[in-house]
Amino acid sequence: MQIQPRQQLLEIWQAIGRHSFPGGDWEWGDDGKQSSVADSERLLCLLYPATEIPEFRLDDPDTTDADVLSALRTVGTRSDIPVRLLEIMHDYMGAHTDEKKTPTFAGGHYFSSADDKKDLTPEQLAVGVVDSYSMAVTLCLATLGFLKVYTGKQRRAEVRELAEELRAATSLRLTAAMVSLLRSFTVSVFDSESSQGEALVGLVGQGRLPDRLVVQQLQRRLKPLRATIRDRFTIGVDIVGDLDDENQLFECGWSWSVVDTAPPVDTTIPIGQQPPGVAQPVPYLYFTVAALDGIVDLFSDRTLTLGLLTPEQQGLAEALRLRWEITQRYWSLLARFGEGRWPLEDIPWRTTGQRLESEYFTLLVSAILVQDHQRRRGSEDDLSRMATIMERLAERGRITGRMTGRDGAVALHSPGVRLPLHGSDRLGPPMQWTMKDFSAQLLKRAIQLGGLSRTIGTRDRMLVLGEASLEHLWLRRLRSGRGSKLWDDVTGAFPEAPLGPSTAVSWSSTERLVECMVAARSLFQEPPLRSPELTAYADSLLSEANHLFGKELLEPSSSSDGSRGIAIKGIEVSLRRARQVIDEQPGTACALALQVLGQLDAMAMGRRAAARGM
């Protein structure tokens, strides 16, 4: 199935309009306003493309394209749509703010009880979660950018008043989310001979070297990161353990919520009382990737160009950026540790903190590696090896491979991989988080990896994998009900699996697909990769075409022969265009040169036939 970002995004928007605006008015539904994560994902399905893709913009009604308006016709007219979005966002901000005007980030029904016989307490359902903090950053930045453009032109007084209220609430929520992300970051320090240390050494050493040598190599390579963390991580984190002791090992990343040892972050912005932490100071790969995905939006070109952050928010963003960079460097180091086979290539990855192993964790570490390559532009050899890992994951996840009877790989997709949330049991029964977006994560990282590669082979491999993943996901769209053509019904892709069909919309899966389409659009916006062989071939074709064209111009012309003059002019235009694009689009230059050569040959053959006829 070919990836067509514009057409597929419009189809998703049309389905959202049909689901969420059934009578022309927004409906939250039974699950609405219960989980800030789900509500954020739902709104990002509209706002993320509208602020990241110029052709989908809704903040300037005069420039909204006709096909976009057609997809959102249930929402309203050209001028109605932005006002509706402001009203919905205003309602969202109010729903996720408590009576003390403090922004809340409840996980809600995304949490589940690890004990089937016990329900979660209201206090547990209200706990903030890193997924919500990260989504809030992206959503708030999208909203602030939307407001900046929309209010740049004259609007009605009541609309401007609504926009100002929304801007204040959004900026406050953005600050609270950034503070919570700082307080959810953790550095776990442990002895190399502890159970966690032995797990880490075994993971990266792969049994090829004595543990003592692996520890020494780890300590040496982690030394610069250790120094940076010790000297510069001063906001919102209380490192448990002696990081100064270089005989100790450590992990860094984000826990699932605010860490129980995290101190408050000093800020002059009235974000309300900062809640005490609940999570144990142990990094989770899933929440680390979620945090990294949101933090990168804080220093995107759009954020900087529109000036969306206040001076104090810029300071918080810099603190998060440092954590973003160090975390990528840390996990990239582990993933590629040693010589020969990478630890990441030893599928599945095993987590040291939660004592779990799964292909999903391999995908998460791969996602961090992709982000790290976006930051530092790694080698093509590394990218090719990562592409192979992606292909293996697709096969193991039965995205490209055939499912066998009672195949355990289906569990990656349904019910998904369950994470125990350590520390949650102090509020009630142990909580867990379920990860179900393996296929969408794989599609997104394949597209990103394809965009990073400068070699045609690796990019084509990732596009082929992306198309296979999209075809798999397209089969999983809901087939009936209000949520038709949204996600997620796993039985569509695995009809043989012992699962019942689903009719409930998964905003998590749908939002991930929207992210994939935005990433694909960015990939296709780039110039095609240049092939040296194709460029040399185009040069040869153009050389011959230019020579034969010059020879053709030596032939006598008749004033009555207007068709030849038109043909000569067309050839001249084609040759000029071929010379213009040969460096960036050698294939196009070849096509133009071949067309010219065909025309010139036809003209020469015509003259020969005429000469024989005489």
C-alpha positions in Angstrom: 0.0 0.0 0.0 1.5 3.3 -1.1 2.1 6.0 1.5 0.0 9.0 0.5 0.2 11.5 3.4 -2.2 14.1 2.0 -5.0 11.7 0.9 -4.7 9.4 3.9 -4.7 12.3 6.4 -7.8 13.8 4.7 -9.5 10.4 5.1 -8.6 10.3 8.8 -9.9 13.9 9.2 -13.1 13.0 7.5 -13.6 10.0 9.8 -12.9 12.2 12.9 -15.4 14.7 11.7 -18.0 12.0 11.3 -17.2 10.5 14.7 -16.7 13.6 16.9 -19.1 16.1 15.2 -22.1 13.8 14.5 -24.6 16.6 14.6 -22.3 19.5 13.9 -21.3 19.9 17.5 -18.2 18.4 19.3 -19.1 15.3 21.4 -16.5 14.1 24.0 -18.3 10.8 24.4 -18.5 8.5 27.4 -14.7 8.3 27.8 -14.1 12.0 27.2 -12.6 14.2 29.9 -11.6 11.1 32.0 -8.0 10.8 30.7 -5.9 13.8 29.8 -3.8 11.4 27.6 -6.8 10.3 25.5 -8.2 13.8 25.1 -4.8 15.2 24.1 -4.4 12.5 21.5 -7.8 13.1 20.1 -7.2 16.9 19.7 -3.7 16.3 18.3 -5.3 14.3 15.5 -6.6 17.6 14.3 -4.2 20.2 15.5 -0.9 18.5 14.8 -1.3 18.3 11.0 -3.0 21.7 11.0 0.1 23.3 12.5 2.9 21.1 11.1 1.7 20.9 7.4 1.1 24.2 5.6 -1.4 22.6 3.2 -3.5 21.6 6.2 -3.5 24.8 8.1 -6.7 26.0 9.6 -5.5 29.1 11.4 -5.9 31.3 8.4 -9.4 30.6 6.9 -8.6 32.5 3.7 -5.9 30.0 2.7 -7.6 26.7 3.7 -7.6 24.3 0.8 -10.9 23.1 -0.7 -10.2 19.4 0.0 -9.4 20.1 3.6 -12.8 22.0 3.9 -14.5 19.0 2.3 -13.0 16.6 4.8 -14.1 18.8 7.7 -17.5 19.7 6.3 -19.3 18.3 9.4 -17.2 20.7 11.6 -18.4 23.8 9.8 -17.6 26.4 7.2 -14.2 28.0 6.4 -14.7 30.6 9.1 -16.4 28.3 11.6 -13.7 25.7 11.9 -11.0 27.7 13.7 -13.6 29.1 16.2 -14.8 25.6 16.9 -11.3 24.4 17.6 -10.7 27.3 20.0 -13.9 26.4 21.8 -13.0 22.7 22.1 -9.5 23.6 23.3 -10.9 26.0 25.9 -13.2 23.2 27.1 -10.3 20.8 27.2 -8.2 23.2 29.3 -11.1 23.6 31.8 -11.7 19.9 32.0 -8.1 19.2 33.0 -7.7 21.9 35.5 -8.8 21.4 39.2 -10.7 23.7 41.4 -7.5 25.4 42.5 -6.7 26.3 38.9 -3.9 23.8 38.8 -3.4 21.9 35.5 -3.9 18.1 35.9 -2.5 15.3 33.8 -4.5 12.2 34.9 -3.9 8.9 33.1 -7.5 7.9 33.9 -8.7 4.8 32.1 -5.3 4.3 30.4 -4.2 2.9 33.8 -5.4 -0.6 34.7 -5.1 -2.8 37.8 -2.6 -5.5 37.9 -5.0 -7.3 40.3 -8.1 -8.4 38.4 -10.0 -8.6 41.7 -9.3 -5.0 42.7 -10.3 -1.7 41.0 -8.1 1.3 41.0 -8.9 4.0 43.5 -10.0 7.5 42.3 -6.7 8.8 43.6 -4.8 6.4 41.4 -6.8 7.3 38.3 -6.0 11.0 38.9 -2.2 10.4 39.0 -0.3 12.3 36.3 1.7 10.3 33.7 4.6 11.1 31.5 2.6 10.4 28.4 0.2 13.2 29.4 3.1 15.6 30.1 4.7 15.0 26.8 1.4 15.2 24.9 0.6 18.4 26.7 3.8 20.0 25.5 3.1 19.1 21.8 -0.6 20.1 22.1 0.1 23.4 23.9 2.7 24.4 21.4 0.4 23.6 18.5 -2.4 25.6 20.2 -0.1 28.6 20.9 1.1 28.6 17.3 -2.5 28.3 16.1 -3.5 31.3 18.2 -0.6 33.4 17.1 -1.4 33.1 13.5 -5.2 33.2 13.9 -5.3 36.3 16.0 -2.8 38.0 13.7 -5.8 39.2 11.7 -8.8 41.2 12.8 -11.4 38.9 14.6 -14.7 39.5 16.4 -14.4 40.9 20.0 -15.8 37.7 21.6 -13.5 35.5 19.6 -10.5 37.6 20.6 -11.6 37.3 24.3 -11.9 33.5 24.0 -8.5 33.4 22.3 -6.8 35.4 25.1 -8.3 33.2 27.8 -7.1 30.1 25.9 -3.7 31.5 25.4 -3.2 32.1 29.1 -4.5 28.7 30.1 -2.4 27.0 27.4 0.8 28.8 28.5 0.1 27.8 32.1 -0.5 24.2 31.2 2.7 24.1 29.1 4.7 25.3 32.0 3.2 22.8 34.3 3.9 20.0 31.8 7.5 21.1 31.5 8.0 21.1 35.2 6.4 17.7 35.5 8.8 16.3 32.9 11.7 17.7 34.8 10.5 16.0 38.0 9.8 12.7 36.2 13.4 12.4 35.0 15.5 10.1 37.0 19.0 8.7 37.3 19.2 5.3 38.9 22.6 4.4 40.4 23.4 0.9 41.3 26.4 -1.4 42.0 27.7 -3.5 39.1 27.3 -6.6 41.3 23.7 -5.9 42.2 20.9 -7.7 40.3 20.3 -4.6 38.2 24.0 -4.2 37.5 24.4 -7.9 36.5 21.4 -7.5 34.2 22.9 -4.5 32.5 26.4 -6.0 32.2 24.9 -9.2 30.7 22.8 -7.2 28.3 25.6 -5.1 26.8 28.3 -7.7 27.2 26.4 -10.5 25.5 28.6 -13.0 27.2 31.5 -12.3 24.9 33.8 -10.7 27.5 34.4 -11.3 31.2 32.0 -9.2 33.3 34.9 -7.3 34.9 36.1 -6.0 31.5 32.6 -5.1 30.4 32.2 -3.0 33.6 35.5 -1.3 33.0 34.6 -0.4 29.5 31.1 0.8 30.5 32.6 3.0 33.3 35.1 4.5 30.9 32.6 5.3 28.2 30.0 6.6 30.6 32.5 8.9 32.3 31.6 12.1 30.3 27.9 11.5 30.7 28.4 10.9 34.5 30.2 14.3 34.8 27.5 16.2 32.9 24.7 14.7 35.0 26.6 15.3 38.2 27.5 18.9 37.4 24.6 20.2 35.4 21.4 18.4 36.4 20.3 20.6 39.3 16.6 21.3 38.5 13.8 18.9 39.6 15.9 15.8 40.1 17.4 14.2 43.3 19.8 11.5 42.2 19.5 8.5 44.5 22.9 6.9 45.0 26.5 8.0 44.8 27.0 9.1 41.2 30.5 10.4 42.2 31.6 6.8 42.8 32.8 5.8 39.4 32.6 2.1 40.4 28.8 2.4 40.3 26.8 2.0 37.1 23.7 4.0 36.3 20.7 4.4 34.0 18.9 7.6 33.1 15.6 8.4 31.5 12.0 9.1 32.5 10.0 7.2 35.0 6.2 6.8 34.5 5.2 9.8 36.6 6.8 12.3 39.0 9.5 10.5 40.9 8.9 10.2 44.7 12.3 11.8 45.5 11.9 14.8 43.0 12.0 18.2 44.6 9.7 21.0 43.5 10.9 23.2 40.6 11.1 26.9 41.4 9.0 29.0 39.1 7.3 32.4 39.2 4.5 31.1 37.0 1.4 30.2 39.1 1.1 26.6 38.2 -0.3 25.7 41.6 1.0 23.2 44.1 3.4 20.7 42.6 2.1 17.2 43.7 4.4 14.9 45.6 5.9 12.1 43.4 4.7 8.6 43.3 6.9 6.7 40.9 10.1 4.9 42.0 13.3 6.4 40.5 13.7 3.8 37.8 13.7 4.8 34.1 11.1 3.2 31.7 12.0 2.9 28.0 8.4 3.6 26.9 8.0 6.7 28.9 11.5 7.8 28.0 10.7 7.7 24.3 7.4 9.4 25.0 9.2 12.3 26.8 11.8 12.6 24.0 9.1 12.9 21.4 7.5 15.8 23.2 10.6 17.6 24.3 11.9 17.9 20.7 8.9 20.2 19.9 10.2 22.8 22.4 13.1 23.7 20.1 11.6 23.0 16.7 11.9 25.6 13.9 8.2 26.6 14.3 8.5 27.1 18.1 11.5 29.3 17.7 10.3 31.2 14.7 6.9 32.1 16.2 8.5 32.8 19.6 6.0 30.6 21.5 8.0 30.3 24.8 8.3 32.9 27.5 11.7 33.6 28.9 11.1 31.4 32.0 9.8 28.6 29.7 12.9 28.9 27.7 15.0 28.2 30.8 12.9 25.1 31.5 13.2 24.1 27.9 17.0 24.3 28.1 17.0 22.1 31.2 14.9 19.6 29.3 17.0 19.8 26.2 20.1 18.8 28.2 18.2 15.8 29.6 17.0 15.0 26.0 20.5 15.0 24.7 22.2 13.1 27.5 19.4 10.4 27.5 19.9 9.9 23.7 23.6 9.6 24.1 23.3 7.1 27.0 20.9 4.7 25.3 22.7 5.0 22.0 25.9 4.0 23.8 24.2 1.0 25.3 22.6 -0.1 22.0 25.8 0.0 20.1 28.2 -1.1 22.9 31.3 -3.1 22.1 32.6 -4.5 18.8 30.9 -6.8 16.4 27.2 -7.4 17.0 25.3 -4.7 18.8 23.4 -5.5 22.0 20.4 -4.0 20.1 20.8 -6.7 17.4 20.3 -9.4 20.1 16.5 -9.3 19.9 14.6 -9.0 22.2 15.9 -6.3 24.4 15.8 -6.9 28.2 15.0 -4.1 30.6 17.0 -4.0 33.8 14.6 -2.1 35.9 11.3 -4.0 35.2 13.0 -7.4 34.4 11.0 -7.7 31.1 12.0 -8.6 27.6 10.1 -8.0 24.4 10.5 -7.0 20.7 8.7 -3.8 21.8 11.7 -2.8 23.9 14.0 -3.4 21.0 11.8 -1.0 19.0 11.9 1.6 21.7 15.7 1.5 21.9 15.7 1.7 18.1 13.5 4.8 18.4 16.0 6.5 20.7 18.8 5.6 18.3 16.8 7.1 15.4 16.4 10.3 17.4 20.1 10.3 18.3 21.0 10.0 14.6 18.6 12.9 13.8 20.6 15.0 16.3 24.1 14.0 15.3 23.8 12.5 11.7 25.4 9.0 12.3 27.1 6.8 9.7 25.3 5.1 6.8 26.6 1.7 8.1 24.8 2.3 11.4 21.6 3.3 9.5 21.8 0.2 7.4 22.1 -2.0 10.5 19.2 -0.2 12.1 17.1 -0.9 8.9 17.9 -4.6 9.3 16.7 -4.5 12.9 13.4 -2.8 11.8 12.9 -5.5 9.2 13.5 -8.2 11.7 11.0 -6.6 14.1 8.4 -6.4 11.4 8.8 -10.1 10.7 8.8 -11.1 14.4 5.7 -8.9 14.9 3.9 -10.6 12.0 3.6 -7.3 10.2 5.4 -8.7 7.2 5.4 -12.4 8.1 2.5 -14.9 8.1 0.9 -15.7 11.3 1.0 -19.3 12.5 -1.6 -21.1 14.6 -2.0 -19.6 18.1 0.9 -17.3 17.3 2.3 -15.6 20.4 3.4 -12.6 18.3 -0.2 -11.4 18.2 0.1 -10.5 21.9 2.4 -7.6 20.8 -0.7 -6.0 19.3 -3.4 -7.3 21.6 -3.5 -7.2 24.5 -0.1 -5.5 24.1 2.9 -5.3 26.4 2.0 -4.6 30.0 4.3 -2.4 32.2 4.1 -2.6 36.0 4.1 0.9 37.4 6.4 0.7 40.4 5.4 2.9 43.3 1.7 3.0 42.4 0.8 0.4 45.1 1.2 3.0 47.8 -2.1 4.5 46.6 -4.0 1.2 46.1 -3.6 -2.0 44.1 -0.6 -2.2 41.8 -1.1 -0.3 38.5 0.0 -1.2 35.0 0.2 0.5 31.6 -0.4 -1.3 28.4 1.5 -0.6 25.2 -0.4 -1.5 22.0 1.1 0.7 19.3 3.9 -1.6 18.1 2.9 -1.4 14.5 2.4 2.4 14.4 5.7 2.9 16.3 7.5 0.7 13.7 5.9 2.7 10.8 7.0 6.0 12.3 10.6 5.0 13.0 10.9 3.3 9.5 9.8 6.6 7.9 12.2 8.6 10.1 15.0 6.2 9.4 14.3 6.4 5.6 14.5 10.2 5.8 17.9 10.0 7.6 19.6 7.7 5.1 21.6 9.2 2.2 21.8 5.9 0.4 19.1 4.8 -2.0 19.2 1.2 -0.9 18.5 1.9 2.8 15.8 4.5 2.0 14.0 2.2 -0.4 14.1 -0.7 2.2 12.5 1.6 4.8 9.9 2.8 2.3 9.0 -0.8 1.4 8.8 -1.6 5.1 6.7 1.5 5.7 4.3 0.5 3.0 3.9 -3.0 4.4 3.3 -1.6 7.9 0.7 0.9 6.6 -1.1 -1.8 4.8 -1.2 -3.9 8.0 -2.5 -0.9 9.9 -5.0 0.0 7.3 -6.6 -3.4 7.7 -7.0 -2.7 11.4 -9.4 0.3 10.9 -12.8 -0.1 12.5 -15.3 -1.3 9.9 -18.5 -0.1 11.4 -20.1 2.3 13.9 -19.3 6.0 14.4 -15.6 5.3 14.6 -15.5 3.7 11.2 -12.2 4.1 9.4 -10.4 5.1 12.7 -8.4 2.6 14.8 -8.0 0.0 16.3 -9.4 -3.5 15.4 -6.5 -6.0 15.5 -8.7 -8.8 14.1 -8.7 -6.9 10.7 -5.1 -7.8 10.3 -5.2 -11.1 12.2 -8.6 -12.7 11.4 -7.3 -16.1 12.6 -6.4 -14.8 16.1 -8.7 -15.8 18.9 -9.8 -12.2 19.5 -13.2 -10.5 19.4 -13.7 -7.6 17.0 -13.4 -4.1 18.4 -15.7 -1.2 17.8 -14.2 1.3 20.3 -11.9 4.1 18.9 -8.3 4.0 20.1 -7.2 7.6 20.1 -3.7 6.4 21.0 -3.4 4.3 17.8 -5.2 7.0 15.6 -2.9 9.7 16.8 0.2 7.6 16.1 -1.0 7.1 12.6 -1.4 10.9 12.2 2.1 11.3 13.4 3.3 8.8 10.8 1.5 10.8 8.0 3.2 14.0 9.2 6.6 12.3 9.2 5.9 10.9 5.8 5.0 14.3 4.4 8.4 15.6 5.7 10.2 12.8 4.0 8.5 13.4 0.6 9.2 17.1 0.9 12.9 16.4 0.7 14.7 16.2 -2.6 15.1 12.7 -3.9 18.4 11.0 -3.3 21.0 11.5 -6.0 22.5 8.5 -7.7 26.0 9.1 -9.0 25.5 6.4 -11.6 22.2 8.0 -12.8 23.9 11.4 -12.9 26.7 10.1 -15.1 24.1 8.5 -17.3 22.1 11.7 -17.5 25.3 13.6 -18.4 25.9 11.2 -21.3 22.4 11.5 -22.6 22.4 15.3 -22.3 25.8 15.4 -24.1 24.4 13.4 -27.0 21.1 15.4 -27.0 22.9 18.7 -27.1 25.1 17.6 -29.9 22.3 16.3 -32.1 20.2 19.4 -31.3 23.1 21.6 -32.5 23.3 19.4 -35.6 19.5 19.8 -36.2 19.9 23.6 -36.0 22.2 23.4 -39.0 19.4 22.1 -41.2 17.7 24.7 -43.4 14.3 25.8 -42.2 11.3 27.0 -44.2 9.2 30.0 -43.1 6.1 27.9 -44.0 7.2 25.0 -41.7 5.7 26.3 -38.4 5.6 22.8 -36.8 9.4 22.4 -36.9 9.8 25.8 -35.3 7.5 24.8 -32.4 9.3 21.5 -32.0 12.7 23.2 -31.9 11.4 25.6 -29.2 10.1 22.7 -27.2 13.3 20.8 -27.4 15.2 23.9 -26.3 13.0 24.3 -23.2 13.4 20.6 -22.4 17.2 20.7 -22.6 17.3 23.8 -20.4 15.1 22.1 -17.8 17.2 19.0 -17.9 20.4 21.0 -17.2 18.6 22.7 -14.3 17.6 19.6 -12.5 20.4 17.2 -13.3 22.1 17.6 -9.9 19.0 17.1 -7.8 16.8 14.9 -10.1 19.1 13.0 -12.5 16.3 10.6 -13.3 14.1 13.5 -14.5 17.0 14.8 -16.5 17.3 11.4 -18.1 13.6 11.3 -19.0 13.8 14.8 -20.6 17.0 13.9 -22.5 15.4 10.7 -23.8 12.3 12.6 -24.9 14.5 15.1 -26.8 16.5 12.3 -28.4 13.3 10.7 -29.6 12.1 14.0 -31.1 15.4 14.7 -32.8 15.5 11.2 -34.3 11.9 11.5 -35.6 12.8 14.8 -37.3 15.9 13.3 -38.9 14.0 10.2 -40.1 11.4 12.5 -41.5 14.0 14.3 -43.6 15.4 11.1 -44.9 12.0 9.8 -45.9 11.3 13.1 -47.7 14.7 12.9 -49.5 14.0 9.4 -50.7 10.5 10.5 -51.9 12.1 13.2 -54.0 
